[in-house]
Amino acid sequence: MRKYLAQRLLIAIPTIFGVTLLIFIAMRVLPGDPLSAISGEGGGTYVLSQEQLQAARKSLGLDRPYLVQYLDWVRDVLRGDLGKSFWRGEPIRELIFRRAPITGQIALMAVILSWVIGLPVGLIGALWRNSWTDYAFRLVVTLFMAIPSFWVGLMIVLSLVLTMTWRRITRSSVLEVLGEDYVRTARAKGLRERIVVWRHALVNAMLPILTVTGTALGALLGGSVAVERAFSVPGLGLALVFAVAERDWMLIQNLVLLYGVIFVLINLVVDVSYGWFDPRIRYQ
């Protein structure tokens, strides 16, 4: 298990550094910077001379070579110094600590609620497949899968859409496992159906469910940008929207990096969970 975890960490660390490089390049390739937003060259309200612009860029470190800027940024991030917002002057670290719990609470509550409802419903649909109950659940699944999450409401729709997703995945995964030889062998030995389902079928059907869980949690965090903007929720997504509109480079870089690190950590946890549910993966 330790070797498996070490291998995954060796993959995660260069992935995070790759994310930092992509973010930095993207911010330098895209036109405009915070100074352009307020100066005449970017259509801003202030007219600054070239000397004033150069002096301002020098004070922000924007006149240095890109490699130096990148290395300084990575070094500051590793030390926990995320800088300050260009417009508000607020330390980005404090902004994240204040807004992250809101975004995280929305995503985690949606995932937990959808697990509590979606897994049992999916299991029922697999055990009593092609019954009227199964058909009713499948009809509801199709309905909610077709509804855009930003139409109806925040927590309710996010939870219901994920519930329908997990119901569908759980049903198909359990149905596939119930047809395996080891399940038929367990039943032939006279084991109770409850033991067959919980100890053999559901545990072995968890790998696709874990994959969808990680993907859904990442999608919820990424989708927080649109959802928080639509409902004016003061989370990280709304902060990122305002930062892009204001061309707040430092804030954009660190927020996108935070989202990237969270995605990598979610994938790492899912990979480690594979080894816990399936010992065959643990030693490969």
Backbone bond lengths (Angstrom), bond angles and torsions (degrees), N, CA, C in turn:
res aa  C-N    CA-C-N  psi(-1)  N-CA   C-N-CA  omega(-1)  CA-C   N-CA-C  phi
1 M - - - 1.460 - - 1.527 111.21 -
2 R 1.336 116.42 -39.87 1.464 119.40 179.55 1.521 111.30 -64.25
3 K 1.331 116.01 -39.91 1.459 119.73 178.65 1.519 110.65 -64.52
4 Y 1.330 116.60 -41.07 1.460 121.43 178.63 1.524 110.73 -62.56
5 L 1.349 116.24 -44.53 1.459 120.41 179.00 1.524 111.22 -65.29
6 A 1.333 117.41 -39.34 1.464 120.88 178.97 1.523 110.80 -63.74
7 Q 1.324 116.93 -39.01 1.463 120.26 178.37 1.523 110.89 -63.16
8 R 1.321 116.60 -41.80 1.463 119.89 -179.93 1.526 111.52 -68.10
9 L 1.320 116.64 -36.51 1.469 119.68 177.25 1.521 111.01 -66.57
10 L 1.325 117.23 -37.57 1.463 121.17 178.35 1.524 110.98 -64.25
11 I 1.324 116.53 -28.40 1.465 119.95 176.66 1.531 110.24 -80.47
12 A 1.332 117.15 -38.21 1.461 121.13 -174.92 1.526 112.26 -68.66
13 I 1.341 117.25 -40.07 1.466 119.93 -175.37 1.524 112.25 -63.32
14 P 1.351 120.60 -51.90 1.472 118.34 177.12 1.521 112.89 -65.37
15 T 1.334 116.96 -26.39 1.468 119.01 176.69 1.519 110.46 -64.14
16 I 1.327 116.94 -42.27 1.467 120.74 179.39 1.530 110.63 -64.47
17 F 1.331 116.74 -41.91 1.466 118.72 177.76 1.524 110.91 -66.08
18 G 1.324 117.09 -34.26 1.466 119.60 174.74 1.510 111.64 -63.82
19 V 1.322 116.49 -37.10 1.462 120.81 177.37 1.523 110.37 -63.77
20 T 1.337 116.95 -43.34 1.474 119.40 179.00 1.524 110.91 -60.62
21 L 1.332 117.00 -39.50 1.460 120.44 -179.31 1.522 111.15 -66.79
22 L 1.328 117.19 -43.39 1.462 120.73 179.18 1.522 111.44 -63.56
23 I 1.341 116.48 -41.50 1.461 119.83 179.29 1.524 110.40 -62.97
24 F 1.321 116.34 -45.79 1.463 120.21 -177.57 1.531 110.61 -62.82
25 I 1.325 117.22 -45.22 1.472 120.75 -179.79 1.519 110.30 -63.11
26 A 1.331 116.70 -43.56 1.464 120.15 -178.73 1.523 111.33 -61.51
27 M 1.331 117.09 -40.47 1.452 119.89 -179.11 1.520 111.72 -68.54
28 R 1.345 117.63 -28.31 1.469 120.32 179.29 1.518 112.04 -85.62
29 V 1.322 116.92 -26.74 1.470 120.01 -179.87 1.518 110.83 -78.02
30 L 1.342 117.18 -39.30 1.457 120.45 -179.88 1.527 110.53 -65.02
31 P 1.328 117.22 140.34 1.477 119.66 -177.46 1.526 111.95 -71.51
32 G 1.327 114.83 149.13 1.457 120.83 173.98 1.510 112.89 91.90
33 D 1.316 115.68 151.55 1.455 123.19 175.35 1.529 107.11 -145.88
34 P 1.316 119.60 176.77 1.471 119.86 -178.12 1.522 113.54 -56.48
35 L 1.315 117.18 -35.52 1.463 119.17 -179.99 1.523 111.64 -69.95
36 S 1.342 116.61 -34.79 1.461 119.19 178.04 1.516 111.50 -65.54
37 A 1.335 116.80 -28.62 1.463 120.39 -178.65 1.525 112.59 -68.00
38 I 1.332 117.10 -24.90 1.466 119.37 -177.23 1.518 112.67 -110.47
39 S 1.332 116.43 -11.74 1.465 118.64 -176.41 1.527 110.40 -98.39
40 G 1.292 115.17 170.18 1.452 121.15 -178.39 1.503 113.82 -63.56
41 E 1.339 118.77 -30.74 1.461 120.99 -176.70 1.523 112.42 -70.16
42 G 1.326 116.52 -19.19 1.458 119.78 177.34 1.514 112.53 -108.82
43 G 1.302 117.19 14.58 1.453 120.73 -178.75 1.514 113.42 80.05
44 G 1.335 116.50 16.17 1.460 120.29 -178.30 1.514 111.74 -78.51
45 T 1.321 114.68 -178.93 1.463 120.27 -174.65 1.523 112.82 -89.68
46 Y 1.347 117.75 -12.47 1.451 120.56 -177.81 1.529 109.49 -107.04
47 V 1.311 114.93 138.19 1.463 120.98 177.40 1.518 108.00 -102.96
48 L 1.333 115.76 111.93 1.454 121.77 -178.76 1.520 109.26 -113.12
49 S 1.296 115.26 139.96 1.458 119.32 175.79 1.519 109.75 -72.84
50 Q 1.343 115.81 166.39 1.458 119.72 179.50 1.526 111.20 -61.77
51 E 1.345 115.59 -36.79 1.459 118.81 178.28 1.525 111.34 -63.81
52 Q 1.323 116.16 -41.42 1.465 119.80 179.15 1.532 111.30 -66.29
53 L 1.348 115.53 -40.56 1.467 119.16 178.47 1.523 110.64 -63.69
54 Q 1.319 116.27 -44.16 1.465 119.67 -179.84 1.522 111.44 -63.61
55 A 1.341 116.24 -39.88 1.460 119.40 178.90 1.525 111.06 -65.96
56 A 1.339 116.45 -39.05 1.462 119.82 179.12 1.528 110.71 -67.87
57 R 1.334 117.07 -41.67 1.474 120.15 178.85 1.530 110.67 -65.26
58 K 1.313 115.78 -34.89 1.466 118.70 178.22 1.521 110.85 -66.83
59 S 1.335 116.87 -39.15 1.467 119.55 179.49 1.530 111.78 -66.67
60 L 1.334 115.68 -27.44 1.475 119.86 178.12 1.529 112.50 -91.16
61 G 1.316 116.56 -4.26 1.455 119.93 -179.96 1.511 113.83 80.39
62 L 1.344 117.77 13.28 1.456 120.96 -177.36 1.516 113.04 -80.85
63 D 1.334 117.48 -7.48 1.464 120.18 -179.97 1.524 112.26 -91.26
64 R 1.310 117.74 -6.18 1.463 120.92 -178.53 1.520 110.80 -80.02
65 P 1.327 117.88 161.53 1.468 120.39 176.75 1.523 111.07 -57.62
66 Y 1.338 115.90 148.90 1.459 120.39 -176.83 1.529 111.93 -59.27
67 L 1.316 116.98 -38.34 1.459 119.85 -179.14 1.525 110.86 -62.51
68 V 1.321 116.53 -41.05 1.462 120.56 178.63 1.526 110.25 -65.53
69 Q 1.336 116.33 -43.26 1.464 119.80 178.14 1.528 110.81 -60.03
70 Y 1.330 116.30 -43.47 1.466 120.11 -178.06 1.531 111.29 -64.71
71 L 1.327 116.34 -47.46 1.459 119.99 -178.66 1.527 111.45 -64.07
72 D 1.339 117.01 -38.90 1.465 119.89 177.42 1.523 111.17 -63.99
73 W 1.340 115.99 -41.17 1.467 120.08 179.45 1.530 111.47 -63.75
74 V 1.335 116.72 -47.33 1.463 120.48 179.77 1.530 110.65 -62.07
75 R 1.336 116.23 -41.00 1.462 119.70 178.86 1.525 111.24 -62.82
76 D 1.326 116.47 -41.89 1.469 119.70 179.20 1.528 110.85 -65.90
77 V 1.331 116.40 -39.90 1.466 119.66 179.67 1.521 110.44 -63.10
78 L 1.326 117.02 -43.64 1.466 120.74 179.54 1.519 111.62 -63.47
79 R 1.322 117.24 -28.59 1.467 120.81 177.01 1.524 112.66 -85.05
80 G 1.342 116.81 -4.87 1.458 120.62 -178.46 1.506 114.28 86.34
81 D 1.330 117.02 8.24 1.464 121.69 178.84 1.527 108.33 -96.73
82 L 1.326 117.35 103.41 1.465 121.93 -177.24 1.523 112.72 -95.52
83 G 1.309 117.52 4.12 1.458 120.33 178.42 1.519 112.19 79.75
84 K 1.331 114.79 -166.01 1.457 121.67 -178.61 1.522 110.84 -125.10
85 S 1.319 115.03 154.45 1.456 120.67 174.92 1.527 109.30 -67.54
86 F 1.326 116.22 135.66 1.466 120.58 -176.89 1.523 111.02 -62.89
87 W 1.340 116.93 -39.67 1.461 120.29 -173.56 1.522 112.75 -87.81
88 R 1.307 116.79 -40.99 1.465 119.02 -173.87 1.524 113.23 -94.70
89 G 1.317 117.47 -19.15 1.446 120.96 -177.93 1.522 113.52 71.92
90 E 1.329 116.44 7.09 1.462 120.94 -179.17 1.521 110.30 -82.32
91 P 1.311 119.23 136.33 1.462 120.43 174.85 1.521 110.53 -58.39
92 I 1.327 115.96 129.77 1.466 120.60 -176.88 1.518 110.81 -63.07
93 R 1.300 116.79 -33.27 1.470 120.21 178.74 1.528 110.68 -60.24
94 E 1.331 117.54 -42.98 1.466 120.20 178.74 1.523 111.04 -67.61
95 L 1.340 116.59 -37.16 1.463 120.30 178.04 1.530 110.52 -61.28
96 I 1.327 116.55 -42.43 1.465 120.53 -179.87 1.520 110.41 -65.83
97 F 1.328 117.05 -44.33 1.462 120.19 -179.87 1.529 111.40 -62.28
98 R 1.318 117.53 -30.80 1.458 120.56 -178.25 1.524 112.14 -81.21
99 R 1.325 116.60 -37.31 1.462 119.96 -173.66 1.531 114.36 -96.54
100 A 1.321 117.36 -27.10 1.472 120.18 -175.92 1.530 113.22 -59.81
101 P 1.343 120.22 -41.05 1.472 118.60 179.29 1.520 113.31 -58.73
102 I 1.331 117.63 -31.29 1.467 120.29 -179.97 1.525 109.98 -68.58
103 T 1.333 115.90 -49.43 1.466 119.70 178.70 1.522 111.55 -63.77
104 G 1.326 116.84 -43.34 1.457 120.26 -179.99 1.510 112.83 -64.51
105 Q 1.323 116.99 -37.92 1.464 120.64 -179.81 1.523 110.99 -64.19
106 I 1.315 116.68 -42.44 1.468 120.04 179.40 1.526 110.19 -61.71
107 A 1.340 116.71 -47.57 1.459 120.54 -177.16 1.525 111.85 -66.40
108 L 1.334 117.30 -46.02 1.461 120.16 -176.79 1.525 111.97 -68.17
109 M 1.326 117.83 -40.28 1.455 119.92 178.99 1.523 111.03 -64.93
110 A 1.330 116.75 -38.10 1.463 119.66 177.50 1.520 111.05 -64.41
111 V 1.351 117.01 -42.56 1.465 120.90 -179.88 1.525 110.88 -66.10
112 I 1.339 117.34 -46.93 1.466 120.63 -177.32 1.525 111.05 -63.87
113 L 1.323 116.87 -45.05 1.460 120.21 -179.62 1.525 111.04 -63.81
114 S 1.320 116.71 -39.82 1.466 119.63 179.87 1.528 111.53 -69.17
115 W 1.339 117.67 -32.60 1.470 121.21 174.58 1.524 109.99 -64.72
116 V 1.326 116.32 -47.80 1.464 120.88 -176.05 1.524 111.26 -60.09
117 I 1.325 116.93 -36.02 1.465 120.37 -178.52 1.529 111.57 -93.58
118 G 1.332 116.77 -44.89 1.462 120.34 -170.88 1.506 114.52 -68.54
119 L 1.345 118.16 -40.95 1.470 119.90 -177.64 1.525 112.81 -66.34
120 P 1.350 119.70 -49.40 1.470 117.95 177.46 1.528 113.02 -61.52
121 V 1.326 117.61 -39.60 1.458 119.98 179.55 1.526 110.72 -65.17
122 G 1.331 116.90 -40.72 1.461 120.02 176.77 1.510 112.56 -64.67
123 L 1.338 116.15 -37.97 1.466 120.50 178.43 1.524 110.95 -66.45
124 I 1.324 116.55 -41.06 1.469 120.30 176.96 1.520 110.63 -62.56
125 G 1.347 116.16 -41.86 1.454 119.43 179.60 1.514 112.67 -64.02
126 A 1.348 117.08 -32.22 1.465 120.37 178.78 1.525 111.95 -75.27
127 L 1.341 116.59 -39.51 1.461 120.05 -177.82 1.520 111.67 -73.31
128 W 1.329 117.57 -34.99 1.469 121.62 179.32 1.525 109.69 -117.24
129 R 1.312 114.68 54.49 1.464 120.15 -177.29 1.531 110.94 -66.26
130 N 1.348 112.71 146.36 1.463 122.52 179.01 1.527 113.22 64.96
131 S 1.339 116.26 17.05 1.460 119.37 172.24 1.525 108.80 -90.26
132 W 1.343 116.54 173.10 1.463 118.10 -179.76 1.529 111.09 -64.90
133 T 1.356 116.19 -31.06 1.461 119.96 176.79 1.525 110.60 -64.55
134 D 1.334 116.22 -43.64 1.460 120.86 179.24 1.517 110.70 -62.93
135 Y 1.328 117.74 -43.39 1.461 121.36 179.45 1.529 111.61 -63.80
136 A 1.335 116.09 -38.64 1.469 119.66 179.22 1.523 111.00 -64.96
137 F 1.337 116.24 -44.23 1.456 119.88 178.36 1.534 110.99 -63.52
138 R 1.316 116.84 -40.59 1.468 120.05 -179.06 1.523 111.04 -65.20
139 L 1.331 116.91 -35.20 1.467 120.54 176.72 1.524 110.96 -64.57
140 V 1.346 116.42 -44.52 1.468 120.50 178.90 1.525 110.45 -65.16
141 V 1.338 116.59 -39.11 1.467 120.81 178.31 1.521 110.48 -58.94
142 T 1.329 116.49 -48.56 1.465 120.40 -179.29 1.516 111.43 -60.76
143 L 1.330 116.67 -38.84 1.466 121.02 -179.59 1.518 111.67 -63.60
144 F 1.339 116.52 -50.83 1.457 119.47 -174.97 1.521 112.38 -75.37
145 M 1.321 118.20 -26.30 1.463 119.75 175.71 1.520 111.25 -67.43
146 A 1.344 116.67 -23.51 1.462 120.96 -178.13 1.524 112.95 -89.75
147 I 1.336 118.60 -6.93 1.464 121.37 -176.83 1.523 109.73 -91.71
148 P 1.347 118.99 121.89 1.476 120.20 173.50 1.520 110.31 -62.03
149 S 1.336 116.05 137.05 1.463 120.37 -172.64 1.524 113.61 -66.49
150 F 1.332 117.50 -19.60 1.465 118.41 -176.49 1.532 112.27 -89.06
151 W 1.322 118.43 2.93 1.460 119.98 -176.28 1.519 112.91 -82.85
152 V 1.281 117.24 -44.20 1.459 118.95 -166.94 1.514 113.00 -100.11
153 G 1.291 118.21 -55.03 1.454 119.90 -176.70 1.509 110.17 -172.15
154 L 1.289 116.81 172.05 1.455 121.39 -172.58 1.518 111.88 -80.38
155 M 1.303 118.71 -78.14 1.461 121.67 -174.41 1.517 112.45 -65.77
156 I 1.342 117.64 -41.58 1.464 120.31 -173.66 1.515 110.59 -63.27
157 V 1.333 116.58 -50.68 1.458 119.17 -175.15 1.519 111.12 -70.05
158 L 1.337 117.50 -42.27 1.463 119.14 178.17 1.522 110.76 -57.80
159 S 1.320 116.25 -44.01 1.463 119.82 -179.38 1.521 111.35 -67.24
160 L 1.329 117.26 -44.05 1.453 119.65 -177.02 1.524 111.96 -68.74
161 V 1.334 116.70 -40.16 1.466 118.74 178.48 1.525 110.39 -62.48
162 L 1.336 116.92 -44.24 1.462 119.46 178.11 1.523 111.29 -67.39
163 T 1.340 117.04 -35.89 1.462 120.00 177.47 1.517 110.47 -59.65
164 M 1.334 116.36 -44.99 1.454 119.39 179.84 1.526 111.07 -65.49
165 T 1.327 116.32 -35.77 1.464 119.55 178.29 1.518 110.86 -63.94
166 W 1.334 116.56 -47.49 1.464 119.59 -179.30 1.517 112.04 -69.11
167 R 1.323 117.71 -32.88 1.461 119.49 175.59 1.518 109.46 -60.76
168 R 1.334 116.68 -45.62 1.468 120.52 -178.20 1.524 111.24 -65.21
169 I 1.343 116.42 -45.11 1.462 120.14 -179.39 1.525 110.94 -66.14
170 T 1.342 116.46 -43.52 1.463 119.99 -179.49 1.523 110.80 -62.21
171 R 1.306 116.69 -43.79 1.471 120.06 -178.97 1.526 111.15 -60.99
172 S 1.337 116.84 -49.67 1.469 119.81 -177.64 1.528 111.45 -66.61
173 S 1.335 117.72 -38.20 1.467 120.69 -179.14 1.522 111.52 -68.01
174 V 1.346 116.35 -45.05 1.462 120.06 -179.63 1.524 110.46 -66.76
175 L 1.322 117.94 -39.34 1.461 120.65 177.41 1.529 110.48 -60.04
176 E 1.325 116.56 -41.34 1.459 119.54 179.39 1.524 111.59 -65.18
177 V 1.336 116.63 -42.12 1.462 120.45 -178.73 1.525 111.20 -69.58
178 L 1.338 117.69 -36.25 1.461 120.45 -179.19 1.520 112.58 -62.18
179 G 1.324 116.30 -19.92 1.458 119.56 178.39 1.518 114.32 -91.19
180 E 1.335 117.49 1.80 1.462 121.01 -178.85 1.528 111.13 -77.51
181 D 1.347 114.28 158.14 1.468 119.96 -176.96 1.516 112.54 -64.01
182 Y 1.357 117.75 -38.61 1.463 119.00 -176.44 1.525 111.91 -68.33
183 V 1.331 118.21 -25.68 1.460 120.31 175.17 1.517 110.03 -72.78
184 R 1.322 116.72 -42.83 1.463 119.44 176.55 1.529 111.12 -63.27
185 T 1.341 116.49 -36.40 1.465 120.04 177.98 1.527 110.86 -65.90
186 A 1.327 116.81 -41.51 1.464 120.43 178.57 1.522 111.15 -62.25
187 R 1.317 116.27 -40.93 1.461 119.08 177.50 1.526 111.31 -67.58
188 A 1.342 116.43 -37.68 1.470 120.08 179.75 1.530 111.54 -65.36
189 K 1.330 116.52 -27.60 1.469 120.12 177.55 1.518 112.75 -75.89
190 G 1.317 116.67 -7.30 1.452 120.02 177.76 1.510 114.79 91.45
191 L 1.340 118.16 15.02 1.461 120.76 178.13 1.523 110.17 -67.20
192 R 1.308 115.30 147.73 1.448 119.89 177.51 1.530 110.58 -64.17
193 E 1.324 115.18 149.11 1.459 119.59 -178.05 1.522 111.74 -61.15
194 R 1.334 116.43 -34.55 1.463 119.59 178.79 1.520 111.08 -62.66
195 I 1.333 117.54 -41.55 1.461 121.51 179.12 1.522 110.48 -68.38
196 V 1.331 116.81 -39.69 1.467 120.76 179.50 1.529 109.83 -61.82
197 V 1.318 115.43 -43.28 1.463 119.41 -176.76 1.526 111.28 -70.21
198 W 1.333 118.33 -49.49 1.457 121.30 -172.02 1.524 113.01 -78.88
199 R 1.332 118.08 -38.78 1.461 120.87 -175.11 1.525 113.71 -89.91
200 H 1.306 116.93 -25.38 1.462 119.76 -175.24 1.533 112.34 -113.99
201 A 1.322 116.64 -51.41 1.460 119.34 -174.12 1.527 112.86 -75.21
202 L 1.344 116.62 -55.16 1.463 119.48 -172.92 1.525 112.11 -67.29
203 V 1.342 117.32 -40.49 1.466 119.82 -179.73 1.521 110.76 -61.38
204 N 1.328 117.37 -42.60 1.456 120.43 -179.24 1.525 112.88 -76.71
205 A 1.314 116.95 -14.40 1.462 120.59 176.79 1.521 112.49 -91.50
206 M 1.334 117.94 2.04 1.458 121.31 -173.63 1.523 113.60 -76.17
207 L 1.334 119.05 -23.14 1.469 119.59 -175.46 1.525 112.61 -60.29
208 P 1.342 120.03 -49.87 1.476 118.08 175.64 1.516 113.00 -62.64
209 I 1.338 116.67 -34.06 1.463 119.77 179.71 1.530 110.60 -66.49
210 L 1.330 116.98 -40.34 1.464 120.60 177.12 1.524 111.15 -63.40
211 T 1.334 115.39 -40.20 1.471 119.07 178.79 1.516 111.12 -60.87
212 V 1.331 116.15 -45.41 1.462 120.43 179.37 1.529 110.54 -66.59
213 T 1.325 117.18 -35.11 1.467 120.42 178.59 1.520 111.00 -61.13
214 G 1.338 116.32 -48.86 1.458 119.30 178.75 1.510 112.50 -62.62
215 T 1.341 116.08 -43.26 1.468 120.05 179.10 1.521 111.22 -63.51
216 A 1.331 116.23 -42.79 1.460 120.14 -177.93 1.525 111.75 -67.29
217 L 1.337 116.74 -40.96 1.459 119.15 179.45 1.521 110.79 -64.89
218 G 1.327 116.56 -41.22 1.461 119.45 175.75 1.514 111.97 -63.96
219 A 1.336 116.18 -40.40 1.470 119.57 179.13 1.525 111.37 -66.34
220 L 1.336 116.71 -35.80 1.466 119.46 177.87 1.522 111.14 -64.72
221 L 1.332 116.21 -42.24 1.462 119.20 179.09 1.527 110.66 -66.46
222 G 1.342 115.77 -42.25 1.464 118.34 177.44 1.515 112.10 -67.56
223 G 1.338 116.52 -37.94 1.455 120.00 179.13 1.511 113.77 -73.24
224 S 1.331 116.21 -8.88 1.465 119.12 178.30 1.523 111.64 -61.60
225 V 1.327 116.95 -24.81 1.472 119.92 179.06 1.524 110.00 -60.92
226 A 1.344 116.61 -48.64 1.466 120.04 -179.04 1.520 111.75 -74.29
227 V 1.329 116.96 -41.88 1.463 120.64 -176.03 1.530 111.00 -66.64
228 E 1.331 117.19 -45.96 1.463 120.13 -179.02 1.522 111.13 -67.74
229 R 1.324 116.52 -31.87 1.466 119.08 176.57 1.520 110.56 -68.82
230 A 1.331 116.78 -40.69 1.461 120.31 -177.97 1.520 112.00 -68.30
231 F 1.356 116.73 -35.99 1.456 120.19 -175.61 1.525 113.00 -108.54
232 S 1.342 116.83 8.90 1.469 122.26 178.22 1.530 112.30 54.18
233 V 1.313 115.93 43.77 1.459 121.56 176.96 1.529 108.03 -85.32
234 P 1.325 119.12 124.98 1.468 121.24 -174.26 1.531 113.10 -78.79
235 G 1.331 116.33 61.91 1.454 121.17 178.53 1.516 111.87 -107.65
236 L 1.326 115.70 -165.25 1.462 120.48 -179.08 1.521 111.74 -67.84
237 G 1.333 116.78 -35.45 1.464 119.51 -179.43 1.509 112.37 -61.06
238 L 1.324 117.25 -43.45 1.463 121.00 178.97 1.522 110.63 -67.13
239 A 1.327 117.20 -37.63 1.461 120.32 176.68 1.521 111.01 -62.20
240 L 1.337 116.74 -37.81 1.465 120.06 178.92 1.523 111.16 -68.41
241 V 1.319 117.37 -37.36 1.465 120.82 177.51 1.521 110.58 -61.07
242 F 1.325 117.27 -47.46 1.461 121.08 179.66 1.532 111.01 -65.61
243 A 1.331 117.05 -36.96 1.459 120.23 -179.48 1.527 110.91 -64.77
244 V 1.337 116.74 -39.80 1.466 120.12 178.33 1.520 110.44 -66.63
245 A 1.332 116.67 -42.53 1.463 120.25 179.51 1.521 111.65 -63.17
246 E 1.329 117.09 -33.18 1.462 121.77 -177.20 1.533 112.65 -95.36
247 R 1.335 116.63 -1.39 1.474 122.32 -178.17 1.529 111.42 57.07
248 D 1.303 114.73 40.88 1.464 120.84 179.10 1.529 108.26 -81.80
249 W 1.330 116.80 87.89 1.459 122.91 -171.72 1.523 113.00 -53.72
250 M 1.297 116.76 -53.19 1.457 120.39 -173.74 1.529 110.96 -61.95
251 L 1.324 116.79 -41.35 1.459 120.41 179.37 1.528 110.72 -66.71
252 I 1.329 117.02 -42.49 1.466 120.66 178.75 1.524 110.40 -61.72
253 Q 1.321 116.75 -48.31 1.463 120.82 -178.23 1.525 111.40 -56.13
254 N 1.317 116.81 -47.85 1.458 120.15 -174.50 1.518 112.62 -74.71
255 L 1.332 118.04 -34.87 1.461 119.36 177.50 1.529 111.17 -69.19
256 V 1.331 117.02 -43.66 1.473 119.56 177.86 1.523 110.01 -64.25
257 L 1.326 116.91 -38.96 1.462 120.00 176.66 1.528 110.67 -61.99
258 L 1.327 117.07 -41.68 1.464 120.41 178.48 1.521 110.88 -60.36
259 Y 1.335 116.90 -44.68 1.462 120.17 177.73 1.530 110.46 -61.74
260 G 1.325 116.75 -41.35 1.463 119.99 179.28 1.516 112.56 -63.37
261 V 1.332 116.70 -42.54 1.473 120.60 178.78 1.522 110.36 -64.06
262 I 1.324 116.97 -40.30 1.469 120.36 178.86 1.522 110.40 -62.62
263 F 1.341 117.23 -42.79 1.464 120.52 177.92 1.523 110.45 -59.78
264 V 1.317 117.30 -45.05 1.468 121.03 -179.20 1.528 110.31 -63.80
265 L 1.333 117.88 -42.79 1.459 121.12 179.82 1.524 111.55 -65.64
266 I 1.330 117.07 -38.11 1.464 119.94 176.89 1.524 110.61 -61.86
267 N 1.332 116.79 -44.72 1.465 120.26 178.35 1.526 111.08 -63.80
268 L 1.331 116.69 -36.27 1.462 120.46 178.58 1.528 110.78 -64.92
269 V 1.334 116.93 -44.40 1.461 120.74 178.94 1.531 110.93 -63.61
270 V 1.334 116.33 -40.42 1.467 119.75 178.39 1.523 110.61 -63.72
271 D 1.332 117.47 -43.49 1.469 120.71 179.01 1.522 111.65 -61.16
272 V 1.334 116.46 -43.02 1.463 119.93 178.64 1.523 110.50 -66.19
273 S 1.330 117.45 -35.91 1.461 121.03 178.56 1.529 111.07 -64.97
274 Y 1.335 117.07 -32.61 1.461 119.76 175.63 1.531 110.20 -55.55
275 G 1.330 116.05 -46.85 1.452 120.43 -178.94 1.512 112.77 -65.08
276 W 1.327 117.68 -28.20 1.462 120.40 179.50 1.522 111.39 -75.56
277 F 1.339 116.96 -39.12 1.460 120.47 -179.34 1.530 112.41 -82.49
278 D 1.319 117.54 -29.27 1.466 121.15 -178.49 1.531 109.02 -127.30
279 P 1.332 118.61 98.76 1.477 121.59 -177.87 1.522 113.90 -59.47
280 R 1.333 117.61 -21.29 1.464 119.43 178.73 1.512 111.49 -64.84
281 I 1.349 117.23 -31.91 1.462 120.89 177.98 1.520 110.79 -74.81
282 R 1.306 117.18 -30.08 1.455 122.59 -173.28 1.516 112.70 -59.93
283 Y 1.290 117.47 -34.10 1.462 120.44 -172.75 1.525 112.56 -106.69
284 Q 1.324 117.79 4.84 1.458 119.09 179.13 1.516 110.67 -78.86
